[in-house]
Amino acid sequence: MNEEIKESALSVLEEKEEKIYLASQWQLIWWKFKRHRLAMVAMFVLLGLYFIAIFCEFVSPNDPYQRSSFIYAPLQKIHFWDRETKRFYLRPFVYAIKSERDPITFEEIYAEDTSKRFHIYFFIRGYSYKLLGLFPTNIHLFGVKDGYIYICLVQTN
């Protein structure tokens, strides 16, 4: 009985060794890479960043060629709870940004205007661009309606 187990284990081991010896360099690298969890996570993060870089106009809600007075504005926070009406909304929204000049330091101060709420929509029409430089379109991943053209969810400066 023990000899049969030893023989079957040796045959399995020989098959694995043969598989390793017959594998190409890329297969060996991929097998080693798959065992490293952090490398797999980093690969998916990198693929996501490449996707954003390739389809940057689709992902961007704002026209890069339009001048904005909110170039140094801080990030807009995404809200589900309206402070004024004390209501919860399933659709996320942002408040409008208003800028004021500090009379003492002459510094531009940006604040949320809670009286104006703009809901965020997915696959919304915005400025025109050419997808991959070939196909004219105006569909964007996310944005706001109601004529409010500027939404700042990532840093601008």
Phi and psi in degrees as a GROMACS rama.xvg file:
@    title "Ramachandran Plot"
@    xaxis  label "Phi"
@    yaxis  label "Psi"
@TYPE xy
-63.8414  -34.9601  ASN-2
-67.4562  -36.9214  GLU-3
-65.4658  -40.1598  GLU-4
-65.9405  -42.2044  ILE-5
-63.206  -42.727  LYS-6
-64.5658  -41.8276  GLU-7
-68.035  -37.602  SER-8
-66.041  -40.4617  ALA-9
-65.3821  -38.5006  LEU-10
-67.2354  -39.0756  SER-11
-64.8945  -42.3485  VAL-12
-63.6499  -40.9466  LEU-13
-64.624  -38.9387  GLU-14
-64.077  -41.5913  GLU-15
-64.8529  -43.7849  LYS-16
-62.3149  -42.3761  GLU-17
-63.4664  -38.8921  GLU-18
-62.8585  -40.5352  LYS-19
-67.3206  -41.9833  ILE-20
-69.3444  -28.5444  TYR-21
-91.1693  -8.47573  LEU-22
-73.4158  149.3  ALA-23
-78.6629  172.217  SER-24
-63.3094  -40.3322  GLN-25
-64.8655  -38.7136  TRP-26
-64.3857  -41.4414  GLN-27
-62.7518  -43.0831  LEU-28
-63.5946  -43.8894  ILE-29
-64.6085  -41.0436  TRP-30
-61.837  -41.7418  TRP-31
-69.0133  -39.8025  LYS-32
-65.4858  -40.1659  PHE-33
-63.4262  -27.26  LYS-34
-78.4366  -15.3402  ARG-35
-94.2432  106.334  HIS-36
-65.2957  -42.4598  ARG-37
-63.6568  -36.2289  LEU-38
-65.2887  -38.1067  ALA-39
-66.9064  -42.2323  MET-40
-63.2588  -44.8533  VAL-41
-62.9033  -34.7696  ALA-42
-62.9589  -43.5192  MET-43
-70.0327  -35.7538  PHE-44
-63.6876  -44.0786  VAL-45
-64.4944  -40.4828  LEU-46
-63.0554  -39.0038  LEU-47
-63.986  -41.3496  GLY-48
-66.0393  -38.0323  LEU-49
-64.5015  -39.5113  TYR-50
-60.4177  -45.2418  PHE-51
-63.8199  -39.268  ILE-52
-67.6423  -39.243  ALA-53
-72.0196  -41.2553  ILE-54
-107.26  41.3004  PHE-55
-61.8121  -36.2273  CYS-56
-69.9635  -32.5786  GLU-57
-69.1818  -37.9252  PHE-58
-77.1278  -32.1057  VAL-59
-77.8104  127.349  SER-60
-83.3155  -17.3033  PRO-61
-107.762  146.293  ASN-62
-72.6265  120.675  ASP-63
-70.3993  -17.0531  PRO-64
-96.2443  -0.64236  TYR-65
-96.2047  130.361  GLN-66
-75.3871  136.652  ARG-67
-122.778  145.195  SER-68
-85.431  -1.63536  SER-69
-105.436  33.5582  PHE-70
-65.3324  -30.6243  ILE-71
-105.978  18.0338  TYR-72
-71.6346  146.531  ALA-73
-73.0466  175.246  PRO-74
-62.5612  143.832  LEU-75
-87.0138  134.412  GLN-76
-84.4121  141.114  LYS-77
-86.3732  130.696  ILE-78
-118.924  152.542  HIS-79
-120.286  -20.1508  PHE-80
-111.079  121.131  TRP-81
-84.6796  126.384  ASP-82
-71.0466  -35.4944  ARG-83
-75.6157  -48.5779  GLU-84
-89.9844  -8.33749  THR-85
57.09  41.1578  LYS-86
-115.999  149.559  ARG-87
-98.7796  134.638  PHE-88
-119.228  137.334  TYR-89
-73.0542  -31.6491  LEU-90
-84.6357  126.014  ARG-91
-66.5918  153.587  PRO-92
-146.738  164.141  PHE-93
-125.303  153.669  VAL-94
-89.616  154.721  TYR-95
-66.5826  157.042  ALA-96
-104.598  134.326  ILE-97
-121.325  144.169  LYS-98
-116.781  142.436  SER-99
-134.587  154.394  GLU-100
-103.956  127.59  ARG-101
-68.9058  123.201  ASP-102
-68.2163  -19.9989  PRO-103
-89.7682  -49.6139  ILE-104
-98.0983  -9.11645  THR-105
59.2461  25.4826  PHE-106
-86.6651  143.177  GLU-107
-78.1907  125.13  GLU-108
-115.873  128.035  ILE-109
-106.818  138.291  TYR-110
-142.153  156.958  ALA-111
-78.187  135.527  GLU-112
-97.1689  97.376  ASP-113
-72.5158  -6.12218  THR-114
-80.4813  -17.0533  SER-115
-117.761  115.899  LYS-116
-115.257  132.93  ARG-117
-125.162  119.258  PHE-118
-76.1815  145.117  HIS-119
-93.1673  128.431  ILE-120
-116.25  150.746  TYR-121
-99.1775  149.277  PHE-122
52.1314  60.6252  PHE-123
-106.168  153.986  ILE-124
-82.8534  136.382  ARG-125
-142.935  -141.921  GLY-126
-69.068  155.17  TYR-127
-83.5203  145.273  SER-128
-156.923  172.782  TYR-129
-108.783  117.447  LYS-130
-68.7986  122.296  LEU-131
58.366  20.5447  LEU-132
75.1908  8.46918  GLY-133
-121.425  -45.2007  LEU-134
-107.601  115.033  PHE-135
-70.823  132.035  PRO-136
-156.217  170.154  THR-137
-137.728  21.0281  ASN-138
-87.0943  133.571  ILE-139
-123.553  156.991  HIS-140
-62.4176  -42.8125  LEU-141
-150.434  163.349  PHE-142
173.348  -174.067  GLY-143
-121.412  154.139  VAL-144
-98.2367  -159.907  LYS-145
65.4951  27.1934  ASP-146
74.2706  0.120118  GLY-147
-83.5259  110.048  TYR-148
-90.396  -17.5115  ILE-149
-111.436  124.26  TYR-150
-132.637  130.275  ILE-151
-122.606  91.5327  CYS-152
-100.807  -12.3185  LEU-153
-126.271  160.098  VAL-154
-61.7768  142.484  GLN-155
-103.49  -25.469  THR-156
